[in-house]
């Protein structure tokens, strides 16, 4: 992902997405050398200036402490000396900080025995919400970075309420099974 560079702070209207303008670092590329873009929801885009804190280059998500000696240069912020936050540490932080939210109506006394949300579960939820909101299959494939519809199936599982809303909003046209008369067959199709 292109999170290895700072994004220019931008303002967006509520509910819109903003494509981050990356500065000060090489863009991230896939194995096929295609540039990968990050599209921020407006709420996230409004929080980015706090996260960036006037930095113009280096990793976007940083650890709390200075990078240990021997850390690759690309993984260290040249302005703060802090290291890039690893996926594992990000996962631990999110899980620890969402334990009460994920287990309502739990009490703070139970927090050690609870499990919070994982980054994978948040990704799954985002794809499900997109599917429930009517996103097309090609859009879901791009957002999830999956290559096949088969691998996408396990993520995009609309809830019973979402399916009921869809059925109510999109009534089916009459079909032969619904009791409507069948159109006549052309002469060439009739059995002898």
Phi, psi and omega in degrees: 000160183274031181280004181277009178223157178284152178251144179289134179298136180223159174250142180224160176281152182304137177084356180264162177254152181232133177275125182290135175266112186270137182226156169078003183207158176293143177290150177287144179231156176273182179301332179268011179063031174268139180289136177258133181252147174254128178251116183268138169291158186300322179298318178293317180301326180287336178273342183304319179303325177294318182292319183287324178049051177069007175288148180241356180202166178098183181299146181280313182259121187243155174285174180279344186234171180296151179290138177292158179301142178091357177291132180306141183306320181293342181262011180236134176284122183291339182273326184249340183079003180274153183272159174298138177287126181284159178299319181299316181290323176298317178300314179298316182297314180296315182299314180297321186273358179243011183301315180287320179297322183282349185229046178296139003260058179291160179252157180302335179293335183269002192301325182293334182266002185258156173252137177264190179280151176254163177299323179296318179293322177296321177296315178302315181296319180298318179293321178297315179296321177298316179297317179295331180278000176097013179298141180287161179300315177301322179294318178296322178297317180293314181296324182275345184063033174265152180265337183233153178295326181301316180288337179283332185307322184288341180267316185271085180239093181299147179287167178300319179297321180293320178295318179299318178297318180296316180298317180295323182278342184229073180295144180283150173286160178300143177228165180305329180287341183271005177097355178287147181295144179283145174291148181295146178281146174296153184306319185292344182263352183286139178292149182283000000 
